[in-house]
Amino acid sequence: MSPTNPFPFVDKESGATIVDERCTCGHYRSVHVDTAAWGHGACVATVAVHDHTGPCKCGKFTWSAWVFQATGKPHVKSKRKRARR
């Protein structure tokens, strides 16, 4: 049985629709290989480095940000609150 895609889903706090997640390699979770969890394996994206292209060297998905439907841009949602001055 293969893992299921968890997207899209609605963030309960903001009401925004989350359509993907960004990895620390800069690519979306949807371009990572499935393991026991959907999209948690190696990245399969092709990257351009100087004058040649090759596979991304990311060995496993590591979360860095949510990707929202409205903007399509990554956004880090931190649980920490700023200290008052």
C-alpha positions in Angstrom: 0.0 0.0 0.0 1.5 3.3 -1.0 1.3 6.4 1.2 -1.4 9.0 0.4 -0.8 12.6 -0.6 -1.9 14.8 2.4 -2.5 17.9 0.2 -4.3 20.2 0.0 -5.5 20.8 3.5 -6.7 23.9 5.4 -4.7 25.3 8.2 -7.0 25.5 11.2 -5.3 28.6 12.6 -5.3 30.8 9.6 -7.9 29.2 7.3 -5.4 29.2 4.4 -5.1 26.3 2.0 -1.7 24.5 2.1 -0.9 22.9 -1.2 2.7 21.6 -0.6 5.7 21.9 1.7 9.2 23.2 0.9 12.3 21.1 1.7 15.6 22.6 2.9 17.0 21.7 -0.6 14.6 24.3 -2.0 12.3 21.9 -3.8 8.7 20.9 -3.0 7.8 17.7 -1.0 5.8 16.6 -4.1 9.1 16.0 -6.0 10.6 13.7 -3.3 10.3 10.0 -3.5 7.7 8.2 -1.3 9.0 6.1 1.6 6.8 4.9 4.4 5.5 8.5 4.4 4.4 10.4 1.2 7.3 12.5 -0.2 9.9 11.8 2.5 12.6 10.2 0.4 15.3 11.6 -1.9 14.6 14.6 -4.1 14.2 13.8 -7.8 14.4 17.4 -9.1 17.0 18.4 -11.7 19.1 21.4 -10.8 21.1 23.7 -13.0 24.6 24.3 -11.6 26.7 26.8 -13.5 26.9 25.3 -17.1 25.5 21.8 -16.5 22.4 20.2 -15.0 22.2 17.2 -12.7 20.1 15.6 -10.0 19.5 17.3 -6.6 21.7 15.8 -4.0 19.0 15.9 -1.2 18.8 12.4 0.3 15.6 12.9 2.2 12.8 15.5 2.7 13.5 18.0 5.6 10.7 20.5 6.2 11.4 24.2 5.9 8.1 25.9 5.0 4.5 25.6 4.0 3.4 26.5 0.5 0.0 28.3 0.4 -2.5 28.1 -2.5 -3.0 31.8 -2.9 0.6 32.8 -3.4 2.3 29.6 -4.3 5.3 30.9 -2.3 6.8 29.2 0.7 6.0 30.7 4.1 7.4 29.6 7.5 4.8 29.4 10.1 6.5 29.8 13.5 4.9 28.9 16.8 7.3 31.2 18.6 6.0 34.7 19.4 8.1 37.8 19.4 9.1 39.2 22.7 7.6 42.6 23.6 10.1 45.4 24.0 
